[in-house]
Amino acid sequence: MHDVPAGRSPTSEKTLSSLFDANLMFEFLLGGVAIDRDNNIVMLDEEMASMRKGRVFLSQINDNIPRSLSAMLHMATTLEGQKRGKPKTQNQFDTLVLSMVYSAQQARHQEREKERTAWSEVLLQLANDTVYELRGNYLFSYA
């Protein structure tokens, strides 16, 4: 059994931590990100990038997100298949959101139209899955 300070429950602390992490992730993204020549996401704000949480964020996105278009499509299809029944875990949802960030960066920086279109389609699929996760219905239907 855990000692819980008055007026606080483990659930509310976890929610506050998740909210803090979400706000911090938003601040990292708002500070700007780019893709380096090794296909890693880097934060443009060097101070944020040097923070412990910044390094954890970069590690999470660079170590857990597929880098190739085919791997990203496979992950998006797998995540879409998992939505039947129960909601995604926090880690799965974070991966989904960070995959959208990576796909958006890839779509933006592709020189050839074919690759830009392919990354844009993956981005759209991931956005649709995110909306489903948040609202319980799709932004659009593939049918």
N, C-alpha and C positions, 0 to 999 in steps of 0.2 A: 504494500500500500504506500502511496506517495503522500507526503505532507504538501498540502496546497495552501498558499497564502490566502487569507480572507478575500473573498470577492473574485478569486481567480480559479479557473478550472484548467486542467491540462488541455482540454479541447480549445478553450479560448486563447491560451498561450500559443498553441500550434497555429490557430487561425491568425493571430497577430503576427507570428513569425512568417507565415505564408504571405500575408499581406505586405509585410515589410520586404520580403524577398521579391515579391512581384513589383513593388514600387522601385526597389533598387535595380531590378532588371530593366524596368522602363527607363530609369535614369541612365543606365549604361547605354541603352539603345539610342536614347535621345542625344547623348553625347557624340554619337556617330560611330559607325563601324565600317570597316572596309575588308576586302579580301586581299591578302598579300600574295606574292608570287608562288608560295607553297600551298595555296588554297586554304589558308587558315584565316579565320575571322580575327581581326585586330580592332581594339578600341582606339578611336582617334584621341580621346582624352587620356593622356599618359598618366595623370594622377589617379584617375579611376582605375585604369588598367593595373596600376601598381598596388592597389588595395588588395587585401586578402580575398574579399568577396569578389573583386574584379577578376583576380586570377582564377578563382573557382568558376566564375561565369565563363571565362574564356576556355578553361579546361573542359567544362561541360559541353560547350558548343563545338569545340574543336576535336574532342575525343569521342563524342557520342552521336554526332550527326553525320550521316553519309555524305561523301564528297562528290561522288559521280552521279550523273543523271539517272542511270539505270538503278543504282543502289537507292537513290532517293525515291524513285517510282516504286520500287519494291517495298520500302519502308512505309510509304503513303498507303499502298494497297493493303499491307499487313495491318496498319493502324485502323484503316477503314473497316476491315473485317472483324476487328476486336470490339467494335462499338455495339455489337448486338448484345443486349442484356445489361451489363454493368458498366458504370462510368470508368473512365481511365484513372489510373493512379496519378498522383501528383507528378511523379517522375515521367510517366508517359505523356502527360499533358505538357510538361515543360519541354520535353523532346519535340513534341508537335509544334509548339510555338517557336522554339529555336530553329526547327527545320524550315518554318516559314521565313524566318529572318534570313537564313542562309540561301534559300531558294530565291527570295526577292533580290538579294545581292547578286546572285548568279544571273538571274534574268536581266538585271539592269546592266551588267557589265559584259554580256556576250556581244561579240561583234557581228556574228553571223545570225541572220534572221531566224534560221531553222532552230538553232540552239536557244535563242532568246524565247522563241515560241514554246519550245519544249519545257524550258524551266518555268515559264509563265503558267503553263498548264499544270505542272506539279504544284506550283504555288497556289493556284486556284483550288486544286483538290485538297491541299492541306488547309486552306482557309475554310472550305466547305466542311471539312471534318471538325475544325475548331468551332465553327458556328453550331454544328450538330451537338458537340460536346457541351456547349454553353446553354443552348436553347432547347435541345431535344428535337430539332427539325433542321432540315438543310436550307442553306442559302439558295441553292438551285439543285435541280435533279438531273442526273445523267441520262435518265430514260427518255 
